[in-house]
Amino acid sequence: MEKDKIKQCCPTGVALQHCRLRGYSVTRQGLCYIGMRYNIMFWDDKHWHFDKAKLDNYITDAKQPVPKGYITVKQAAEVIGKSISFVYSWLDSGRLKSKKIGAGRGMQYVSESDIKKINDEHSGNNK
């Protein structure tokens, strides 16, 4: 049982190399933060180790591509000429739907066509 756990883990340096080979740029400190925050890292008697399977899942999620036609909330605010908090108010009220993409908490992306449509409706009501 103990040997199986050893095969499934790697030290910090090897985990850092693994991230770089997969094209995920991260510092050693950043990797340790990710490991502690998302329960990817564990302590044996002397050293910190990373669970390889969990690390692979995290990297796969982090490198997930953004679908075509979706932009970040900040970009959406720039497109319609409003503040970021204005776009978030639409998200909170349910008028606008978002997709969370990425590892951890991810980033919110909104459909560019939906944001323009809602902005046109909002502009029409205020005239």
Secondary structure, 3 states (H helix, E strand, C coil): CHHHHHHCEEEHHHHHHHHHHCCCCCCHHHHHHHHHHCCCEEECCCCEEEEHHHHHHHHHHHCCCCCCCEEEHHHHHHHHCCCHHHHHHHHHHCCCCEEEECCCCCEEEEEHHHHHHHHHHHHHHCC
